[in-house]
Amino acid sequence: IRELVRRGLMEEPDPTGPGQFTWAQEGMVADQLEAAGFVDHRVEAVAFAFRFASVGDWWDSMRDVSLRFAEASGRLNADTTAAVHAALAATAEPWTDGDGALAIPARTWVAVAAV
């Protein structure tokens, strides 16, 4: 998404709006639990990796899970798509193995709470 935004092909997502990164900041989940009245809670980070066979596989997966991404990528011509794929491959190089497979590190919060 960043590459499409950088190229002016997609609008920057609203960081305060609903979405997968709304509660990404450390402490946010605990704050929301406390605001909801949960006094006994625990929040832990869980690290994992998103795995894709290639940058093209990642691209196809993003089109499947993000309507905004699918709409933006659907407006690209072949040359622009190739340029974006090349930029993504360069960005993903630290997480790419010798066969072109990607293991992109990720993290999520897991919480348990009681009233």
Secondary structure as UniProt FT lines:
FT   HELIX           2..6
FT   TURN            7..8
FT   TURN            15..16
FT   TURN            20..23
FT   TURN            26..27
FT   HELIX           28..35
FT   TURN            36..37
FT   STRAND          40..52
FT   HELIX           55..65
FT   HELIX           67..74
FT   HELIX           78..91
FT   HELIX           93..95
FT   TURN            98..99
FT   STRAND          102..114
//
